[in-house]
Every structure is written in C-alpha cells, then in structure tokens.
Amino acid sequence: MTRNRLTLKARFILVAGGAVAAVAVAITAVAFLAIRTDLQNQVREEVAARAYSVKHLADQYHGHIPKDWVPPHSSGGFGILTYTQVVTSSGAVWAPPGDLRLLTPSEAAIDVAAGQAGSFYAVARINGVRAMVLTEQIAPGVAIQVAEALTATDQEVATVGATLALLSAVGVVAATLLGWAVARAGLAPVTRLATVAEEVTLTGDASRRVEVQRRDELGRLAASFNAMLSALQRSLDAQRRLVSDASHELRTPLASLRINADLLAEHPEMPAAERAEVLDRVAGQAAELSRLVASVTDLARGEPPSKDRSRLRLDAVTADALDAARRDWPKTEFDADLTACTVDGSAERLRVAVKNLLDNAAKFGPPEGPVQVRLAAGELTVRDRGPGIDTDDLPFVFDRFYRALSSRGAPGAGLGLAVVREIAIGHGGALAAEPAPSGGTLIRLTLPTCPVP
C-alpha cells in the first residue's frame, strides 16, 4: 500500500512538472525564435540600407557602370565585418584589391545580375565569419552583393538562448517542488485514510475514524469511509452479541439433550414406557435446537441487497404463510381477511416474518385460537386471544432471546419476534406490539407499499 501511495504521489508530481516543463519549453522556443528573428531582421535592415546607398552611387552612371567599379565604402579584407562586391551577368566579380576570393558568387547571384531573378538574402561565410548577404541588381547585367557579419547577432542569440534555457530549468524545478508540496498536502487525507484502513485490517478494531476537516471530494471520501466503518462496527457488535447470546441459549437444550442421551446409554434395561418418554424428550429437544439454529441463521444472514428484491403481492405471501401455519397448528383457527397489497422486497424473507408472527400467536394463545389476521394498505395485524403481554415487558419483546416471565415455560428461545423486526427494518418497515382491546396481544407489521398493478 505504501508503494502505491508513493506511486500516486510521484505521478502527481510528474504530471505537474511535465505540464510546466512543456509550457516552459513552448514559451522558451517561441521567445527564442521571436528574438532571433528580430535580431536577424535588424541585420537585414542594415544590409538593405547599405545596398540602397550603393545603388544611389551607381545611379550616376545611368546604367553604364564602368568595368571593375567598386563602391567607395567597400571594406577590404572584411576587416570591420562589412563587405561589398559587384557581380556581373557573366560571373565576373569586381571587388576591392585582394578580396576576389572572399565571396564566390552563386548561380542565383548571377541570375540577379542578368535580371532573371529578384533580389534575395542569404547567409554565407566570409573569412570564416557568418554573414548576411543581400544580392540586388543595380544596372543591366550588374548586381551588388552587400554583406554584414552576424557575429554580434549570433552572440546575442546564444546569450538569450542560454538565459531562456536556464529560466526554463528553474521553472521546471520550481514546478516540481511546488507539485511535491501540493501532492503532499492534497493526498494527506488519502494517506490518513490508508493508515486507518491498515490499522483496522491488522487489529480488527472498527472503532477508528478518519478526521474530516474539508468539504471537497476527499472530505466526502473520508466521511463515506467513516460511515462504512460505523456500519462495520455495528455489524461486528451485533454479530458478537448474537454469538454470545446464541451460545448461552444453546447450552441448556444441549445439556438436557446430552443428559437424556447418557441416560439411554447407561440404562439399556430401562422399561419400554420410560424409554419412550425419554425418546420423546430427546425428539422435542432436537426440534427445539433445530428451531433455535434456524432463528439464529435468520438473524445472522441479514437482508438481501436491493438488487435481489422484486415487486410482489404481500397478500399472496401472507396466504402462503397461513397455509404453512394451518399445517403446523391444525387445532388453531386462523381468521384471515387479506386485501390486495404490493410491496418491494424478498418473498422468502417476508414469508418467514409472517410465519413467525402466526407461530407466536398460535403458541401463546388458546389451543383452538382464534388468531385474527388482517392485511390492508401495507399493514398486517396478527391478534391472539392469549393472556397478553405485561406492560413492563412490551419494550423488550422484540429483543433477541428476551422472554417474559409469564412465557418462560413455553417452548422457544425468544428469537421469533427479533427475526421479524430485523426483516421489517430491512424492508423499510416497522413492527409494534400492543395489548388487544378485549384481551390478548395485537402485533402490527407495517411496510411501504407500491401501487397495485
């Protein structure tokens, strides 16, 4: 995880530094080309001005320039970094004494002298020095070549280029350092979140939290992570309580079952009637354990995600649960009045909830009942005719493994109503118990409804 975090920070720094470097290089290149072009244009203007003065001198000959004529201001030997020579259409060169080989005319220069091409600028070397050369016709068959050294210009361009490169390098380094600082500050919440996640993974302690001091996306991420840890902690606490309570409740039936099994094993000569009685107790205890394990499993499995739910008819689910209850409690009368009702949920889980309510009413009511079942507008009520629930016990009847003092002689582990409450909450509903008007208990299961198709 550390490697990934460092890689993310490094990527952030590289992206920031790379972006600034690209912009700096682009700006430097544009500035360098602009400055170099401007300096070269200044040299061209100087050469053009000198060529204009030469052409003005040549105009006195009215197009008949004498052979070997050289402008009077031409500099022999390129001594002061300026040079002027005349080129004819035949390729002859008129230059100051000793300078005939300084600048060899090109075919393009001869074409200019012959009037077959226009004037042009070119860069050439004169005595090993780069120079800007302008070739321009001054009379029929005669062209002038004026050269200006680029030594000073090249030095200025080199100085400007080095300065711009240094500034670009400084800018890239500064951007990298700034990117590192921004990455460190910006990714600090992610670092804290990763640290908490590692600690929770190593210790299993979901009580740790990430400090949230910002309202941007990283702040939302930290808040969501804290909410996830809170949900995880609640789940772990509920799991620990469930395991603790279930292990406590399982001890009694397991101990009784073992005692009866040992009794059968140690007394093989036991009379048939007594053996049958013990076997009945073993069967009852096994059934009780089976019910307890089923209830614990219902509590531990949780509610299915929303994607696994569908729109269903609650009255049809209730009718299925009533059929199962009539089979399990053949002597009990179930008086049902079900109105069509549609909800979003899990048919299997809702069937478990309704069946638990019916079993609870049949178990604590008279053997013959009746148990009154009503369904309308998303509210299912189940009423029994039993002794009712004491006022002091009402707040606790939906707690796991809670059994009122008056009902501890009845079979069960006190998980049925707890399962119903978990299912109701998982479906966005509610569960409530209250004394019935003329005796007994009335339990209300309320669920959000959908329009009936």
RONUVO-948914 format. One record per residue (C-alpha): residue in one letter; x, y, z. Coordinates in steps of 0.25 Angstrom, whole numbers, plus 5000, padded with zeros to 4 digits. Example, Ala and Ser with C-alpha at 12.3 -4.5 7.8 and 13.67 -1.06 7.14 Angstrom:
# residues 2
A504949825031/S505549965029/
# end
This chain:
# residues 453
M500050005000/T501250095003/R501750074989/N500450104983/R500350234991/L501750274987/T501450244972/L500150324973/K500950444979/A502050424968/R501050424957/F500450554962/I501850614963/L502250564949/V500950614943/A501050754949/G502550764946/G502350714932/A501250814929/V502050924934/A503250874926/A502450864913/V501951004915/A503251064919/V503950994907/A502851044897/I502951184903/T504451184902/A504451134888/V503451244883/A504251344891/F505551294885/L505051294871/A504451434872/I505751494878/R506651424867/T505651474856/D505651614861/L507151624862/Q507351564848/N506351664843/Q507151774849/V508351724841/R507551714829/E507151864830/E508551904832/V508951824819/A507751884812/A508152024816/R509652004811/A509151944798/Y508252064796/S509452154797/V510252074788/K509152074778/H508952224779/L510452244776/A510252154764/D509152234758/Q510152344754/Y510652254743/H509152234737/G509252094735/H510652084729/I511552054741/P513052044737/K513751914738/D514351874751/W513651984758/V513551964773/P512752054783/P513652144790/H513252104804/S513551954802/S514451894813/G515651814808/G515851684815/F514551694823/G515351764834/I514151834840/L513151724838/T512551794825/Y512851754811/T512351804797/Q512551744783/V512051754769/V511551634761/T511351634746/S510451544738/S511651474732/G512051434746/A513151534748/V513451594761/W513851734764/A514451744778/P515451824786/P516851784783/G517251654790/D515751614793/L515351544780/R515251414787/L514551454799/L513151434794/T512951344782/P511651374774/S510551274773/E509751244761/A508551314768/A509451444769/I509851434754/D508351414751/V508051544759/A509151614751/A508551574738/G507151614742/Q506651474742/A506351474757/G505951574768/S506851614780/F507051524791/Y507651504805/A508651384808/V509551344819/A511051314815/R512351314821/I513451414819/N514751394824/G514151284833/V513151384839/R511651364837/A511051484829/M509651534824/V509851554809/L508851634800/T508951624785/E508251724777/Q508351774763/I508851924761/A508951924746/P508651834734/G509651724735/V510151764748/A509851734763/I510351774776/Q510551684788/V510651754802/A511051664814/E510851694829/A511551604839/L510651524848/T511651514859/A510951604869/T509651554866/D510051414868/Q510651444881/E509351514886/V508451394881/A509351304888/T509351384901/V507751394900/G507651244898/A508551214910/T507751314918/L506351254914/A506851114916/L507351144930/L506051214933/S505251084928/A506050994936/V505851084948/G504351084945/V504350934944/V505050904957/A504151004964/A502850944958/T503350804962/L503650854977/L502250924976/G501650794971/W502250714982/A501750814992/V500350814986/A500350664985/R500750644999/A499650745004/G498550694995/L498850544997/A498950555012/P497550515015/V497750395006/T498950355014/R498250365027/L497050285021/A498050175017/T498750175030/V497350155037/A497050045027/E498349975030/E498149985045/V496649935044/T497149825036/L498249785045/T497549805058/G496149775054/D495749895062/A494649975054/S494550085064/R495650165057/R495250285049/V495850385039/E495850535043/V494950605033/Q495350755032/R495050785018/R493750795009/D494350754995/E494350614989/L495450564998/G494550605010/R493350535005/L494250405003/A494750415017/A493350435022/S492850315014/F493950235019/N493550275034/A492150235031/M492650105025/L493450075038/S492250115047/A491350015039/L492449915040/Q492549935055/R491049925057/S491149795049/L492249735057/D491649775070/A490249715066/Q491049585062/R491749575075/R490449595083/L489749495074/V490949395076/S490949415091/D489449405093/A489349285084/S490449215091/H489749245104/E488449195100/L488949075093/R489549025106/T488248985113/P487648905102/L488948835098/A489248805113/S487848745114/L487948665101/R489348605106/I488748565119/N487548495113/A488548425103/D489448385114/L488248335122/L487848245110/A489248195108/E489548165123/H488248085125/P487947995114/E487047915123/M486048035124/P484547995123/A483948025109/A483048125114/E484148205121/R485048195109/A483948245100/E483748365109/V485248395109/L485248385094/D484048485093/R484848585101/V486048565092/A485248585080/G484648705086/Q485948765090/A486548735076/A485348805070/E485548925079/L487048925075/S486648925061/R485749045063/L486749115070/V487849095060/A486849135049/S486549265056/V488049295059/T488249275044/D487149365040/L487749475049/A489149455044/R488849455029/G488449595029/E487549655018/P487749635003/P488249754995/S487249834987/K487649774974/D487149634979/R485749694982/S484549704974/R483149754974/L482249654980/R480849634986/L480849635001/D479549575002/A479949454994/V481249435003/T480349445015/A479349345009/D480549245007/A481049275022/L479549245026/D479549115019/A480849065026/A480349115039/R479049035038/R479848915035/D480748935047/W479548975057/P478448885052/K477548915064/T477749065063/E476649145056/F477249255047/D476249365043/A476849445031/D476449565023/L477449605013/T477349725004/A478249724991/C479549794994/T480849814987/V482249834993/D483649834988/G484449724996/S484849584997/A483749484997/E484549385005/R484949475016/L483549535017/R482949395017/V483849365029/A483349495036/V481949465035/K482049315039/N482849355051/L481649455055/L480649345053/D481449235061/N481649335072/A480149365073/A479749215072/K480749175083/F480349285093/G478849285090/P477849175093/P478049045086/E476749065078/G477049205075/P476549285069/V477649365062/Q477149485055/V478049525043/R477749655035/L478449725023/A478149855017/A478949975012/G480249915015/E479949885030/L479849735035/T479249715048/V479249585056/R478449575068/D478349455078/R477449425090/G478549395100/P478849455113/G479549575107/I480849645109/D481149715122/T481349865121/D482749855127/D483149745116/L482549825104/P483849905101/F484749775101/V483849675093/F484649695080/D486049685087/R486849555084/F486649445094/Y485649525102/R484549445109/A483549505118/L483449435132/S482049385129/S482449315116/R483749245120/G483049115122/A482649115107/P483549055096/G484549155088/A485749235090/G485149375089/L485749395075/G484449395066/L484049545068/A485449585067/V485549525054/V484249595049/R484749725054/E486049705046/I485349675033/A484349795035/I485549895037/G486249835025/H485049855017/G484850005022/G483649965031/A483349955045/L482849865056/A482049895068/A481249815079/E480149865088/P479049805097/A477749765089/P476549835093/S475849715099/G477049635103/G478149575096/T479249635088/L479249715075/I480549725067/R480649815055/L481549795043/T481649925034/L482349925021/P482450035010/T481449994999/C481450014983/P480350034974/V479549914971/P479749874956/
# end
